[in-house]
Each structure stands twice: as structure tokens, then as C-alpha cells.
């Protein structure tokens, strides 16, 4: 059985949520990271015989802290904060294989800024293969902050107080309308306006809130965009194949946040998450109609590039877009997570 890296290295509490299995550093800024994807996952569930694209995103997210701690001197207790994130996946490469799903990521780090032997910021690019076939690629810019700097940015209020003031959980959409099976995995609530939903922040969600945080996690926000795309394109063969987002503000727990999408161009949605009338995240989401492979059919060869696999008409109509605010395009922030000091015997992620 393939083991995984220590959970504190990927900012996770639950050992079974650790996807990464090994890593190798080649020189200073090039790395190989290995992962194994579960065939079944309670949250990142496969759909139409393909892995969830957010499982790929979570794999890349776990790579941030792993390499930050092991290759760039980031101490436990520091906070990694997203500026932007983009990804695209190859639908043929996302097919669930009959055997173990071993993923290899080729990671290159650029614009690496160090201070006193510790990481300040970097841009990371990753390309992934599954069983030797292209899965997708991702790129992100993130910064590293000491606990003292993070407290100055976020305030001194304790986690318990912030959680007590959290917005009550509104009823969610039907799971099938957002690409899920379980009601507890729905992160959108209906509003009176087409193309606009309230963000559901379930602090008890075992995956999205694996450990306590003082804001809505970045993975929750990306999942909200994925679900909004499925709610907009209701076809059963639709798949989110790309996102490009900028994090502009933290999404706080004690005030409602709103998710809006509108059509931008063919198969692409403009997406915004706002709070207090100001955008916290803005970006684009690409959706493709991906044919459902027949049972027992062989894995197809990956295509060249990521062109649309079906006409827009197969995806279903887009709703009204007059409720979507525009982003000012300001530089933003979203915390990837933090790790508490690790005991000598293994420690815990915080």
C-alpha cells in the first residue's frame, strides 16, 4: 500500500485527506511531486467516470505547503496566502482508471523571493500526468506570512468568537443541480435572482473545514464557482475544465457572501464572489460538454490542447446576468492555510 507524506506538511488534520505520497527536488526550483487519487471520495466524487477537477486542484494546493516547508524554509505556524490561481484539465486524462490512480506533478517555482532564508513569495507552475497521460496544469502566485504578520492582517479576534458569529446555514440547492450526490456537499443557496446564490459556509464540513480557520477557505470559494457553473449548465455531461481567479479580499464568516455568474463568451462564465458590496474573488470558469464514455470503453488518447468538446447548445441555456457585479481588478488575498508546530512524532495540521 502506498503511504502518504506527513499530514502537517500539506496542512491537513485528517490523514485520509492527504493525497501526496512523495516528492523529489531537482536543483533549487524544480520539483517532482507524486500523489495517489482515491477512486471514491466523499466530497471530490467522480462524475461520468471522470475525476472531479477540484480533486486536481486540491492536489496542487497540497503541493504549496509541502514544498514551502521542505524546500523553502517556511516554518510551521506560518500562513500561505493566495494572490491568484488558475488551472485547466484534459477531460480524457481525467478518466478514472481500472487500477490505482498514480499522479505525477512536474512543478517549477519562479520569481522566488526569500528573506533571511525563508520564503516571502513565489509563483508556482505544475503540470500533471495520470498513468503517463496529461491530466492538466495549474499556476498560482502566493505569499508567506509569519503568525505575527497574519494577526496584524486579520486582527486579534479568536477563532471561537468568529465561529459563534458565523452566518446561519441556509437551505442548499438540490445536490444533483450542482454536480453532487450528498446534500451536505452543496455550498450554494437559492436567491430571488437568476445567476446569483448565497454562499453556504458549513463550519462542520469534514473536508472543506478539515481544521478551524478564521475565514472561508480558498477551496470552498473555488468549489462555489464549480457548483455555480453546474447550476448554470445543467446538462449531465457538463464538466468544468478551467478556472482563472484573483483573490481580492478574505471572505469573512460573520456576513453573507454572494456568488454570481454571467456569460462572458462561448462556454466561459464571468464569476464573482462578493461581500458587503465589494468583490472578494473574481475570475472566469470554462465549461465543456464532455461525452460520457460507454462502460468498458478504452481510455481515449488525450487531444491536442483544450478546445471545446461540444457545442454550447449541449450545455443548456445561460440564465440572466444583470445581477453580476464587476471586479475592480485589485490585487487580492486568500489564505491557503497554516500549520501548527509539529511534535517530533508527527504533529498536527492547523
Secondary structure, DSSP 8 states (H G I E B T S, - for coil): ------GGGGT-SSGGG--EEEEEEETTTEEEEEEEE-S--SSS--BTTB--HHHHHHHHHHHHHHHHHHHS---TT-EEEEEEEEEEE-GGGGB--SS-EEEEEEEEEEEEEEETTEEEEEEEEEEEEETTEEEEEEEEEEEEE-HHHHHHHH-S--HHHHHHT---------GGGGT-S-GGG--EEE-SSTTEEEE---TT-TTTTSS--SS--HHHHHHHHHHHHHHHS--TTEEEEEEEEEE-S---SSS-EEEEEEEEETTEEEEEEEETTEEEEEEEEEEEE-----TT-------SS---SS-GGGG------TT----------EEEEE-----TT-----
